[in-house]
Amino acid sequence: MKLLTYFWRVYRSAMAAMLIAVWVLLAGGCGGGGGDSTVPDDASLTDEDFANVSAFVADSPYSDVIVDCASVTSSADSCTLERLPLIGMETQSPDIDQIMDRVVVSHQWMGERFHEALEMLPGDLLLLLRNVTAVVIDDDIRPSYYTTRSGAIYLDPAKLWLTNEEKATINQKDDYRSDFDNLLAFRSLWRYVKAGSRAYSSYSLDSDKVRSLNDILLPLAALLYHELAHANDFFPLAQVELLDTSISVSEASAQVVDYRISTLLDQREPLTSSVMFGLAEVMYKGQTPSEEQMEITAAVVGEAFEADGASDDYGYTTVFEDVAMLFEEAMMKYHFDVDREMAFTTVVGDETRCADHLIGWGNHGRIGDTDVKSRAQFVASEILPGEDFSLFFQNLAYPAEMAEGNTWCGILDPAATTGARKAFGANLEIRADQSVGAEEMLRHH
């Protein structure tokens, strides 16, 4: 029986490798970058109902077309850039009012809150918004995402409410990915921290707690830097003025595939861990784990992750999420001096209690790792070419390692870290590539 099991595993691995090789060859004919952006309709991934949305500014220049263009459910229905251009095709320095002309909401308070937040957040977010056609904030969007079908970003209003009245208008459905990792022996956790404390608090939709505008700024900033990284990846700034306005936004995205930041990063410094690529399929796409994957411990997955150049395991879902995670973490450190902590843990009791998550591997400030830093600097410099990030990245501290066996609660104490970790050697594993169609719907981690 053991011999049969061994040969079955060898056969299965060989077949997987063959399929990956075939896909890579096919993807090369589609323009690379993880797949062609004229992929089959991806609408089955969403259950948003946009029937109740409207233009936030009723008399904006695009109020008569923006709802239709932002509500498309397939690439075939994508609006032309003449009908709804990218913001940057009209102005290279948009102000907040020009951004608000492109906002679509299900409830008026969502646009009001977004406007207030933009007034307090870093100004480079306005520059990043040049590469979207619209910003949609709807009561049942969860999680937030970007799609090439419309060229718009779609924001979960759970990041914006302040009052109980506002909160009551939001759909409380769970993120559809919540249970994907249930069969794995480890859990992946992350948070932003500053000076030994959480950088911001979490607030439940089913509680009666209220919050201030300051309470939402950091999590909203992280969300915007992530989603706008996608928009700027799919429409590189230098290519925007060259776009043909007679074609759809989806077709235009496909035409600049060779100039995407994700394409260039993947050619320059690709991720390589087949272990992490395989686990990402389970954790974020719902693939059933193999017996081998179900046996992987928190410590073992940490070793595989640490040896590669991703800032977060979500970066292994697609090259696009790799770019977005690198940019998000870099910009949160750059603007707010907050550090991202992540860990792979073993649950020893109640999964909802941080004290019952034992650290198998974890670190603080992953962006300071030599390989991660190099990749993040490239991404940041490509997305915001007018900003000089060299000194910022040069001064980043090396990641601090979390003590194995400590709890997820305890790592907030600076004494829980063991200092700078040793660098791993080069990872020589063959890369498992991404799935076709991923770029049409890019959801927030």
C-alpha positions as a Markdown table, in Angstrom:
| # | Residue | x | y | z |
|---|---|---|---|---|
| 1 | Met | 0.0 | 0.0 | 0.0 |
| 2 | Lys | 2.8 | 2.4 | 0.9 |
| 3 | Leu | 4.4 | 1.7 | -2.5 |
| 4 | Leu | 1.2 | 2.3 | -4.3 |
| 5 | Thr | 0.7 | 5.6 | -2.4 |
| 6 | Tyr | 4.3 | 6.6 | -3.3 |
| 7 | Phe | 3.8 | 6.0 | -7.0 |
| 8 | Trp | 0.4 | 7.8 | -7.0 |
| 9 | Arg | 2.0 | 10.9 | -5.4 |
| 10 | Val | 4.8 | 10.8 | -8.0 |
| 11 | Tyr | 2.3 | 10.5 | -10.8 |
| 12 | Arg | 0.2 | 13.3 | -9.4 |
| 13 | Ser | 3.2 | 15.6 | -9.1 |
| 14 | Ala | 4.4 | 14.8 | -12.6 |
| 15 | Met | 0.9 | 15.5 | -14.1 |
| 16 | Ala | 0.7 | 18.8 | -12.1 |
| 17 | Ala | 4.1 | 19.8 | -13.5 |
| 18 | Met | 3.1 | 18.9 | -17.0 |
| 19 | Leu | -0.1 | 21.0 | -16.7 |
| 20 | Ile | 1.8 | 23.9 | -15.4 |
| 21 | Ala | 4.3 | 23.7 | -18.3 |
| 22 | Val | 1.4 | 23.6 | -20.8 |
| 23 | Trp | -0.3 | 26.6 | -19.1 |
| 24 | Val | 2.9 | 28.6 | -19.2 |
| 25 | Leu | 3.2 | 28.0 | -23.0 |
| 26 | Leu | -0.4 | 29.0 | -23.6 |
| 27 | Ala | -0.1 | 32.1 | -21.4 |
| 28 | Gly | 2.8 | 33.2 | -23.4 |
| 29 | Gly | 0.5 | 33.4 | -26.4 |
| 30 | Cys | -2.0 | 35.5 | -24.4 |
| 31 | Gly | 0.5 | 38.2 | -23.6 |
| 32 | Gly | 1.8 | 36.9 | -20.3 |
| 33 | Gly | 1.3 | 38.5 | -16.9 |
| 34 | Gly | -0.8 | 35.7 | -15.6 |
| 35 | Gly | -3.4 | 35.6 | -18.4 |
| 36 | Asp | -5.1 | 37.6 | -21.0 |
| 37 | Ser | -7.4 | 40.4 | -19.8 |
| 38 | Thr | -10.0 | 39.4 | -22.3 |
| 39 | Val | -10.8 | 36.3 | -20.2 |
| 40 | Pro | -14.2 | 34.6 | -19.8 |
| 41 | Asp | -16.9 | 36.4 | -17.8 |
| 42 | Asp | -15.9 | 36.4 | -14.2 |
| 43 | Ala | -19.3 | 37.7 | -12.9 |
| 44 | Ser | -20.0 | 34.5 | -11.1 |
| 45 | Leu | -17.4 | 35.6 | -8.4 |
| 46 | Thr | -19.7 | 38.4 | -7.3 |
| 47 | Asp | -23.2 | 38.7 | -6.0 |
| 48 | Glu | -23.3 | 42.5 | -5.7 |
| 49 | Asp | -26.6 | 44.1 | -6.6 |
| 50 | Phe | -25.9 | 47.5 | -8.2 |
| 51 | Ala | -29.6 | 48.3 | -8.7 |
| 52 | Asn | -29.6 | 50.8 | -5.9 |
| 53 | Val | -26.5 | 52.8 | -6.8 |
| 54 | Ser | -26.3 | 56.4 | -8.2 |
| 55 | Ala | -23.7 | 59.0 | -9.0 |
| 56 | Phe | -22.7 | 60.8 | -5.8 |
| 57 | Val | -22.6 | 64.1 | -7.6 |
| 58 | Ala | -25.9 | 64.2 | -9.4 |
| 59 | Asp | -24.7 | 66.9 | -11.9 |
| 60 | Ser | -21.2 | 65.6 | -12.5 |
| 61 | Pro | -20.0 | 65.5 | -16.2 |
| 62 | Tyr | -20.4 | 61.7 | -16.2 |
| 63 | Ser | -23.5 | 61.2 | -14.0 |
| 64 | Asp | -25.5 | 59.9 | -17.0 |
| 65 | Val | -23.1 | 57.1 | -17.9 |
| 66 | Ile | -21.0 | 56.3 | -14.8 |
| 67 | Val | -23.6 | 53.9 | -13.2 |
| 68 | Asp | -24.0 | 51.8 | -16.3 |
| 69 | Cys | -20.2 | 51.7 | -16.9 |
| 70 | Ala | -19.4 | 50.8 | -13.3 |
| 71 | Ser | -22.1 | 48.1 | -13.2 |
| 72 | Val | -21.0 | 45.9 | -16.1 |
| 73 | Thr | -20.9 | 42.2 | -15.3 |
| 74 | Ser | -18.7 | 41.0 | -18.2 |
| 75 | Ser | -15.8 | 42.2 | -20.3 |
| 76 | Ala | -18.1 | 42.2 | -23.4 |
| 77 | Asp | -20.1 | 45.0 | -21.8 |
| 78 | Ser | -17.1 | 47.1 | -20.9 |
| 79 | Cys | -17.6 | 50.8 | -21.7 |
| 80 | Thr | -15.3 | 52.6 | -24.2 |
| 81 | Leu | -12.7 | 55.0 | -22.8 |
| 82 | Glu | -14.4 | 57.7 | -24.9 |
| 83 | Arg | -17.6 | 57.1 | -22.9 |
| 84 | Leu | -15.9 | 56.9 | -19.5 |
| 85 | Pro | -12.2 | 57.7 | -19.6 |
| 86 | Leu | -9.7 | 57.2 | -16.9 |
| 87 | Ile | -9.5 | 60.2 | -14.7 |
| 88 | Gly | -5.8 | 60.7 | -15.8 |
| 89 | Met | -6.9 | 61.0 | -19.4 |
| 90 | Glu | -8.5 | 64.3 | -18.5 |
| 91 | Thr | -6.1 | 65.7 | -15.8 |
| 92 | Gln | -2.7 | 64.8 | -14.4 |
| 93 | Ser | -3.4 | 66.6 | -11.1 |
| 94 | Pro | -7.0 | 65.8 | -10.1 |
| 95 | Asp | -8.4 | 67.5 | -7.0 |
| 96 | Ile | -10.9 | 66.0 | -4.6 |
| 97 | Asp | -13.9 | 67.5 | -6.4 |
| 98 | Gln | -12.8 | 65.9 | -9.7 |
| 99 | Ile | -12.4 | 62.6 | -7.9 |
| 100 | Met | -15.9 | 62.9 | -6.3 |
| 101 | Asp | -17.4 | 63.4 | -9.8 |
| 102 | Arg | -16.4 | 59.8 | -10.4 |
| 103 | Val | -17.9 | 58.3 | -7.2 |
| 104 | Val | -20.9 | 55.9 | -7.3 |
| 105 | Val | -22.7 | 55.1 | -4.0 |
| 106 | Ser | -25.7 | 53.1 | -2.7 |
| 107 | His | -26.1 | 55.6 | 0.2 |
| 108 | Gln | -25.1 | 59.3 | 0.2 |
| 109 | Trp | -23.2 | 59.1 | 3.5 |
| 110 | Met | -20.7 | 56.8 | 1.8 |
| 111 | Gly | -19.6 | 59.5 | -0.6 |
| 112 | Glu | -19.6 | 62.1 | 2.1 |
| 113 | Arg | -17.3 | 60.0 | 4.3 |
| 114 | Phe | -15.0 | 59.2 | 1.4 |
| 115 | His | -14.7 | 62.9 | 0.6 |
| 116 | Glu | -13.8 | 63.7 | 4.3 |
| 117 | Ala | -11.2 | 60.9 | 4.4 |
| 118 | Leu | -9.5 | 62.1 | 1.2 |
| 119 | Glu | -9.1 | 65.5 | 2.7 |
| 120 | Met | -7.0 | 63.9 | 5.5 |
| 121 | Leu | -5.2 | 61.2 | 3.7 |
| 122 | Pro | -1.8 | 61.6 | 1.8 |
| 123 | Gly | -2.0 | 63.6 | -1.4 |
| 124 | Asp | -0.5 | 60.9 | -3.5 |
| 125 | Leu | -3.7 | 59.0 | -3.3 |
| 126 | Leu | -5.2 | 61.6 | -5.6 |
| 127 | Leu | -2.5 | 60.9 | -8.1 |
| 128 | Leu | -3.1 | 57.1 | -7.9 |
| 129 | Leu | -6.8 | 57.7 | -8.6 |
| 130 | Arg | -5.9 | 59.0 | -12.0 |
| 131 | Asn | -5.8 | 55.5 | -13.3 |
| 132 | Val | -9.4 | 54.5 | -12.5 |
| 133 | Thr | -12.7 | 55.3 | -14.3 |
| 134 | Ala | -14.8 | 55.3 | -11.1 |
| 135 | Val | -14.9 | 54.6 | -7.4 |
| 136 | Val | -17.9 | 52.4 | -6.4 |
| 137 | Ile | -19.0 | 52.2 | -2.7 |
| 138 | Asp | -22.0 | 49.9 | -2.3 |
| 139 | Asp | -23.7 | 48.4 | 0.7 |
| 140 | Asp | -23.1 | 44.7 | -0.2 |
| 141 | Ile | -19.5 | 44.9 | -1.6 |
| 142 | Arg | -17.3 | 42.5 | 0.5 |
| 143 | Pro | -14.4 | 42.2 | 0.0 |
| 144 | Ser | -13.2 | 45.3 | -1.9 |
| 145 | Tyr | -11.8 | 44.7 | -5.4 |
| 146 | Tyr | -10.6 | 46.1 | -8.7 |
| 147 | Thr | -11.7 | 44.8 | -12.1 |
| 148 | Thr | -10.6 | 45.5 | -15.6 |
| 149 | Arg | -14.2 | 45.0 | -16.8 |
| 150 | Ser | -14.9 | 48.6 | -15.7 |
| 151 | Gly | -11.5 | 50.0 | -14.7 |
| 152 | Ala | -13.1 | 51.0 | -11.4 |
| 153 | Ile | -12.3 | 50.1 | -7.7 |
| 154 | Tyr | -15.1 | 48.8 | -5.5 |
| 155 | Leu | -14.9 | 49.6 | -1.8 |
| 156 | Asp | -16.5 | 47.8 | 1.1 |
| 157 | Pro | -18.3 | 50.6 | 3.1 |
| 158 | Ala | -17.4 | 48.7 | 6.3 |
| 159 | Lys | -14.2 | 50.7 | 6.1 |
| 160 | Leu | -16.1 | 54.0 | 6.1 |
| 161 | Trp | -19.0 | 54.1 | 8.6 |
| 162 | Leu | -18.9 | 56.2 | 11.8 |
| 163 | Thr | -22.4 | 56.0 | 13.3 |
| 164 | Asn | -24.8 | 53.1 | 14.1 |
| 165 | Glu | -27.2 | 54.6 | 11.5 |
| 166 | Glu | -24.6 | 54.4 | 8.8 |
| 167 | Lys | -23.5 | 50.9 | 9.9 |
| 168 | Ala | -27.1 | 49.6 | 9.7 |
| 169 | Thr | -27.2 | 50.2 | 6.0 |
| 170 | Ile | -24.3 | 47.8 | 5.3 |
| 171 | Asn | -24.8 | 44.1 | 4.3 |
| 172 | Gln | -23.2 | 41.9 | 7.0 |
| 173 | Lys | -22.4 | 39.0 | 4.8 |
| 174 | Asp | -19.1 | 37.2 | 5.4 |
| 175 | Asp | -16.1 | 37.4 | 3.1 |
| 176 | Tyr | -16.6 | 34.3 | 0.8 |
| 177 | Arg | -13.0 | 33.2 | 1.5 |
| 178 | Ser | -13.5 | 32.9 | 5.2 |
| 179 | Asp | -13.4 | 29.1 | 5.5 |
| 180 | Phe | -11.0 | 28.2 | 2.7 |
| 181 | Asp | -8.2 | 27.3 | 5.1 |
| 182 | Asn | -10.2 | 25.2 | 7.5 |
| 183 | Leu | -8.5 | 21.9 | 6.5 |
| 184 | Leu | -5.0 | 23.2 | 6.9 |
| 185 | Ala | -2.9 | 22.6 | 10.1 |
| 186 | Phe | -1.9 | 26.3 | 10.3 |
| 187 | Arg | -3.5 | 29.7 | 10.2 |
| 188 | Ser | -2.1 | 32.9 | 8.5 |
| 189 | Leu | -2.5 | 36.1 | 10.6 |
| 190 | Trp | -1.5 | 39.7 | 10.0 |
| 191 | Arg | -2.0 | 43.2 | 11.5 |
| 192 | Tyr | -0.5 | 46.7 | 11.4 |
| 193 | Val | 1.3 | 47.8 | 14.5 |
| 194 | Lys | 3.0 | 50.9 | 15.9 |
| 195 | Ala | 5.1 | 51.3 | 19.0 |
| 196 | Gly | 4.2 | 47.9 | 20.4 |
| 197 | Ser | 0.4 | 48.4 | 19.9 |
| 198 | Arg | -2.1 | 47.8 | 17.2 |
| 199 | Ala | -2.0 | 50.7 | 14.7 |
| 200 | Tyr | -5.8 | 50.8 | 14.7 |
| 201 | Ser | -8.8 | 49.0 | 16.3 |
| 202 | Ser | -11.3 | 46.7 | 14.6 |
| 203 | Tyr | -15.0 | 47.4 | 14.9 |
| 204 | Ser | -17.7 | 44.8 | 14.3 |
| 205 | Leu | -20.8 | 45.5 | 12.2 |
| 206 | Asp | -23.1 | 43.9 | 14.7 |
| 207 | Ser | -22.0 | 45.9 | 17.7 |
| 208 | Asp | -23.3 | 49.3 | 18.8 |
| 209 | Lys | -19.9 | 51.0 | 19.1 |
| 210 | Val | -19.3 | 54.2 | 17.1 |
| 211 | Arg | -16.0 | 55.6 | 15.8 |
| 212 | Ser | -14.4 | 58.8 | 14.7 |
| 213 | Leu | -12.9 | 59.8 | 11.3 |
| 214 | Asn | -9.5 | 59.2 | 12.7 |
| 215 | Asp | -10.4 | 55.6 | 13.5 |
| 216 | Ile | -11.0 | 54.8 | 9.8 |
| 217 | Leu | -8.1 | 56.6 | 8.2 |
| 218 | Leu | -5.3 | 53.9 | 8.5 |
| 219 | Pro | -7.4 | 50.9 | 7.5 |
| 220 | Leu | -8.9 | 52.9 | 4.6 |
| 221 | Ala | -5.4 | 54.0 | 3.5 |
| 222 | Ala | -4.2 | 50.4 | 3.4 |
| 223 | Leu | -7.3 | 49.5 | 1.3 |
| 224 | Leu | -6.8 | 52.3 | -1.1 |
| 225 | Tyr | -3.1 | 51.8 | -1.6 |
| 226 | His | -3.8 | 48.1 | -2.3 |
| 227 | Glu | -6.7 | 48.6 | -4.8 |
| 228 | Leu | -5.0 | 51.6 | -6.5 |
| 229 | Ala | -1.9 | 49.5 | -7.0 |
| 230 | His | -4.0 | 47.3 | -9.2 |
| 231 | Ala | -5.3 | 50.2 | -11.2 |
| 232 | Asn | -1.8 | 51.6 | -11.7 |
| 233 | Asp | -0.5 | 48.2 | -12.5 |
| 234 | Phe | -3.0 | 47.5 | -15.3 |
| 235 | Phe | -2.7 | 51.1 | -16.7 |
| 236 | Pro | 0.9 | 52.2 | -16.3 |
| 237 | Leu | 1.1 | 56.0 | -16.1 |
| 238 | Ala | 3.3 | 56.3 | -19.2 |
| 239 | Gln | 0.8 | 54.4 | -21.3 |
| 240 | Val | -2.4 | 56.2 | -20.3 |
| 241 | Glu | -2.0 | 59.1 | -22.7 |
| 242 | Leu | -1.4 | 56.6 | -25.6 |
| 243 | Leu | -4.6 | 54.7 | -25.1 |
| 244 | Asp | -7.1 | 54.4 | -27.9 |
| 245 | Thr | -10.4 | 55.9 | -26.6 |
| 246 | Ser | -12.5 | 54.1 | -29.2 |
| 247 | Ile | -11.9 | 50.8 | -27.5 |
| 248 | Ser | -13.2 | 49.4 | -24.2 |
| 249 | Val | -11.4 | 49.8 | -20.9 |
| 250 | Ser | -11.0 | 46.0 | -20.9 |
| 251 | Glu | -9.5 | 45.9 | -24.4 |
| 252 | Ala | -7.2 | 48.8 | -23.5 |
| 253 | Ser | -5.8 | 47.0 | -20.5 |
| 254 | Ala | -5.0 | 44.0 | -22.7 |
| 255 | Gln | -3.0 | 46.2 | -25.1 |
| 256 | Val | -0.6 | 47.4 | -22.4 |
| 257 | Val | 0.1 | 44.0 | -20.8 |
| 258 | Asp | 3.8 | 44.1 | -21.6 |
| 259 | Tyr | 4.1 | 47.4 | -19.7 |
| 260 | Arg | 2.4 | 46.3 | -16.6 |
| 261 | Ile | 4.3 | 46.6 | -13.4 |
| 262 | Ser | 3.4 | 43.0 | -12.5 |
| 263 | Thr | 4.7 | 41.8 | -15.8 |
| 264 | Leu | 8.0 | 43.6 | -15.3 |
| 265 | Leu | 8.4 | 42.5 | -11.7 |
| 266 | Asp | 7.7 | 38.9 | -12.7 |
| 267 | Gln | 10.4 | 39.0 | -15.3 |
| 268 | Arg | 12.8 | 40.8 | -13.0 |
| 269 | Glu | 12.4 | 39.1 | -9.6 |
| 270 | Pro | 9.7 | 36.4 | -9.7 |
| 271 | Leu | 8.4 | 34.5 | -6.7 |
| 272 | Thr | 9.6 | 30.9 | -6.7 |
| 273 | Ser | 8.1 | 28.8 | -3.9 |
| 274 | Ser | 5.9 | 26.0 | -5.3 |
| 275 | Val | 4.8 | 25.3 | -1.7 |
| 276 | Met | 3.4 | 28.8 | -1.3 |
| 277 | Phe | 1.8 | 28.9 | -4.7 |
| 278 | Gly | 0.0 | 25.7 | -3.9 |
| 279 | Leu | -1.1 | 26.8 | -0.5 |
| 280 | Ala | -2.4 | 30.1 | -1.9 |
| 281 | Glu | -4.7 | 28.1 | -4.2 |
| 282 | Val | -6.2 | 26.5 | -1.1 |
| 283 | Met | -6.3 | 29.6 | 1.3 |
| 284 | Tyr | -7.6 | 32.2 | -1.1 |
| 285 | Lys | -9.2 | 30.3 | -4.1 |
| 286 | Gly | -10.9 | 27.4 | -2.3 |
| 287 | Gln | -9.0 | 24.5 | -3.9 |
| 288 | Thr | -9.3 | 21.3 | -1.8 |
| 289 | Pro | -5.9 | 20.7 | -0.1 |
| 290 | Ser | -3.9 | 17.6 | -0.8 |
| 291 | Glu | -2.9 | 15.2 | 2.1 |
| 292 | Glu | 0.6 | 16.7 | 1.9 |
| 293 | Gln | -0.7 | 20.2 | 2.2 |
| 294 | Met | -2.9 | 19.3 | 5.2 |
| 295 | Glu | 0.2 | 18.0 | 7.0 |
| 296 | Ile | 2.2 | 21.2 | 6.6 |
| 297 | Thr | 2.9 | 22.9 | 9.9 |
| 298 | Ala | 3.1 | 26.6 | 10.7 |
| 299 | Ala | 6.9 | 26.4 | 11.1 |
| 300 | Val | 7.4 | 24.6 | 7.8 |
| 301 | Val | 5.2 | 27.0 | 5.8 |
| 302 | Gly | 7.1 | 29.9 | 7.5 |
| 303 | Glu | 10.4 | 28.5 | 6.2 |
| 304 | Ala | 9.0 | 28.3 | 2.7 |
| 305 | Phe | 7.6 | 31.8 | 2.8 |
| 306 | Glu | 10.7 | 33.4 | 4.4 |
| 307 | Ala | 13.0 | 32.1 | 1.8 |
| 308 | Asp | 11.2 | 33.9 | -1.0 |
| 309 | Gly | 10.5 | 37.6 | -1.8 |
| 310 | Ala | 6.8 | 38.1 | -1.1 |
| 311 | Ser | 5.6 | 40.5 | 1.6 |
| 312 | Asp | 2.5 | 38.4 | 2.3 |
| 313 | Asp | 1.2 | 35.0 | 1.4 |
| 314 | Tyr | -1.7 | 36.6 | -0.5 |
| 315 | Gly | 0.9 | 37.7 | -3.0 |
| 316 | Tyr | 1.0 | 34.1 | -4.2 |
| 317 | Thr | -2.5 | 34.1 | -5.6 |
| 318 | Thr | -1.5 | 36.2 | -8.6 |
| 319 | Val | 1.4 | 38.4 | -9.7 |
| 320 | Phe | -1.1 | 41.3 | -9.4 |
| 321 | Glu | -1.7 | 40.7 | -5.7 |
| 322 | Asp | 2.0 | 40.3 | -5.2 |
| 323 | Val | 2.4 | 43.9 | -6.6 |
| 324 | Ala | -0.5 | 45.2 | -4.5 |
| 325 | Met | 0.7 | 43.7 | -1.2 |
| 326 | Leu | 4.3 | 45.1 | -1.7 |
| 327 | Phe | 3.0 | 48.5 | -2.5 |
| 328 | Glu | 0.4 | 48.6 | 0.4 |
| 329 | Glu | 2.9 | 47.6 | 3.0 |
| 330 | Ala | 5.6 | 50.0 | 1.7 |
| 331 | Met | 3.2 | 53.0 | 1.6 |
| 332 | Met | 1.8 | 52.3 | 5.1 |
| 333 | Lys | 5.3 | 52.4 | 6.4 |
| 334 | Tyr | 6.3 | 55.4 | 4.3 |
| 335 | His | 3.4 | 57.6 | 5.2 |
| 336 | Phe | 2.4 | 56.5 | 8.7 |
| 337 | Asp | 5.4 | 54.6 | 10.1 |
| 338 | Val | 3.3 | 51.6 | 10.8 |
| 339 | Asp | 4.8 | 48.1 | 10.5 |
| 340 | Arg | 3.0 | 45.0 | 9.2 |
| 341 | Glu | 3.3 | 41.9 | 11.4 |
| 342 | Met | 2.4 | 38.5 | 10.0 |
| 343 | Ala | 2.6 | 35.0 | 11.4 |
| 344 | Phe | 1.8 | 31.4 | 10.7 |
| 345 | Thr | 0.2 | 29.9 | 13.8 |
| 346 | Thr | -1.0 | 26.6 | 15.3 |
| 347 | Val | -4.5 | 26.8 | 16.9 |
| 348 | Val | -4.5 | 25.0 | 20.3 |
| 349 | Gly | -8.0 | 25.9 | 21.5 |
| 350 | Asp | -10.6 | 28.5 | 20.4 |
| 351 | Glu | -9.6 | 29.9 | 17.0 |
| 352 | Thr | -11.2 | 33.3 | 17.8 |
| 353 | Arg | -8.8 | 33.8 | 20.7 |
| 354 | Cys | -5.4 | 35.2 | 19.9 |
| 355 | Ala | -4.0 | 33.5 | 23.1 |
| 356 | Asp | -4.8 | 30.1 | 21.4 |
| 357 | His | -2.7 | 30.9 | 18.3 |
| 358 | Leu | 0.9 | 29.7 | 18.9 |
| 359 | Ile | 3.5 | 31.2 | 16.7 |
| 360 | Gly | 5.2 | 28.7 | 14.3 |
| 361 | Trp | 6.8 | 31.4 | 12.3 |
| 362 | Gly | 6.4 | 35.2 | 12.2 |
| 363 | Asn | 8.1 | 38.5 | 11.8 |
| 364 | His | 7.7 | 42.2 | 12.2 |
| 365 | Gly | 8.4 | 44.6 | 9.3 |
| 366 | Arg | 8.8 | 42.0 | 6.5 |
| 367 | Ile | 9.2 | 44.9 | 4.0 |
| 368 | Gly | 12.8 | 45.3 | 5.4 |
| 369 | Asp | 13.9 | 41.9 | 4.2 |
| 370 | Thr | 16.6 | 42.3 | 1.5 |
| 371 | Asp | 14.7 | 40.4 | -1.2 |
| 372 | Val | 11.3 | 41.9 | -0.3 |
| 373 | Lys | 12.7 | 45.4 | -0.1 |
| 374 | Ser | 14.3 | 45.2 | -3.5 |
| 375 | Arg | 11.0 | 44.1 | -5.1 |
| 376 | Ala | 8.9 | 46.7 | -3.1 |
| 377 | Gln | 11.2 | 49.5 | -4.1 |
| 378 | Phe | 10.9 | 48.6 | -7.8 |
| 379 | Val | 7.1 | 48.5 | -7.5 |
| 380 | Ala | 6.8 | 51.8 | -5.5 |
| 381 | Ser | 9.1 | 53.6 | -8.0 |
| 382 | Glu | 7.1 | 52.4 | -11.0 |
| 383 | Ile | 3.8 | 53.3 | -9.5 |
| 384 | Leu | 4.9 | 56.7 | -8.3 |
| 385 | Pro | 7.8 | 57.6 | -10.5 |
| 386 | Gly | 7.9 | 61.2 | -9.3 |
| 387 | Glu | 8.7 | 60.2 | -5.8 |
| 388 | Asp | 12.3 | 59.4 | -4.7 |
| 389 | Phe | 12.0 | 56.3 | -2.4 |
| 390 | Ser | 15.7 | 55.5 | -2.3 |
| 391 | Leu | 16.5 | 56.8 | 1.2 |
| 392 | Phe | 13.3 | 55.4 | 2.6 |
| 393 | Phe | 14.1 | 51.9 | 1.5 |
| 394 | Gln | 17.8 | 52.3 | 2.4 |
| 395 | Asn | 16.8 | 53.1 | 6.0 |
| 396 | Leu | 14.3 | 50.3 | 6.6 |
| 397 | Ala | 15.2 | 48.0 | 9.5 |
| 398 | Tyr | 15.7 | 44.3 | 8.9 |
| 399 | Pro | 12.7 | 42.3 | 10.0 |
| 400 | Ala | 12.4 | 41.2 | 13.7 |
| 401 | Glu | 11.6 | 37.5 | 14.2 |
| 402 | Met | 8.8 | 36.4 | 16.5 |
| 403 | Ala | 9.6 | 33.9 | 19.1 |
| 404 | Glu | 8.3 | 30.4 | 18.2 |
| 405 | Gly | 5.8 | 29.1 | 20.7 |
| 406 | Asn | 4.7 | 32.6 | 21.8 |
| 407 | Thr | 1.1 | 33.6 | 21.2 |
| 408 | Trp | -0.4 | 36.0 | 18.7 |
| 409 | Cys | -1.4 | 38.1 | 21.7 |
| 410 | Gly | 2.1 | 38.2 | 23.1 |
| 411 | Ile | 3.9 | 39.4 | 20.0 |
| 412 | Leu | 2.8 | 43.0 | 20.5 |
| 413 | Asp | 5.3 | 43.1 | 23.3 |
| 414 | Pro | 8.7 | 44.2 | 21.8 |
| 415 | Ala | 10.3 | 41.6 | 24.1 |
| 416 | Ala | 8.6 | 38.9 | 22.1 |
| 417 | Thr | 10.9 | 39.4 | 19.2 |
| 418 | Thr | 14.3 | 37.8 | 18.9 |
| 419 | Gly | 15.9 | 40.4 | 16.7 |
| 420 | Ala | 17.0 | 40.2 | 13.1 |
| 421 | Arg | 16.7 | 36.7 | 11.7 |
| 422 | Lys | 19.2 | 34.9 | 9.6 |
| 423 | Ala | 18.9 | 35.2 | 5.8 |
| 424 | Phe | 17.9 | 32.0 | 4.0 |
| 425 | Gly | 19.7 | 30.8 | 1.0 |
| 426 | Ala | 18.3 | 30.9 | -2.6 |
| 427 | Asn | 15.1 | 29.0 | -3.1 |
| 428 | Leu | 15.5 | 26.8 | -6.1 |
| 429 | Glu | 12.0 | 25.5 | -6.3 |
| 430 | Ile | 10.2 | 25.6 | -9.7 |
| 431 | Arg | 7.6 | 28.2 | -9.8 |
| 432 | Ala | 3.9 | 27.2 | -10.1 |
| 433 | Asp | 2.2 | 29.9 | -12.2 |
| 434 | Gln | -1.1 | 31.7 | -11.8 |
| 435 | Ser | -4.5 | 30.7 | -12.9 |
| 436 | Val | -6.0 | 32.2 | -16.1 |
| 437 | Gly | -8.7 | 34.8 | -15.5 |
| 438 | Ala | -7.4 | 36.1 | -12.2 |
| 439 | Glu | -6.8 | 39.6 | -13.4 |
| 440 | Glu | -10.4 | 40.4 | -14.1 |
| 441 | Met | -11.4 | 40.5 | -10.5 |
| 442 | Leu | -8.8 | 41.5 | -8.0 |
| 443 | Arg | -10.1 | 41.4 | -4.5 |
| 444 | His | -8.7 | 42.9 | -1.3 |
| 445 | His | -6.8 | 40.6 | 1.2 |
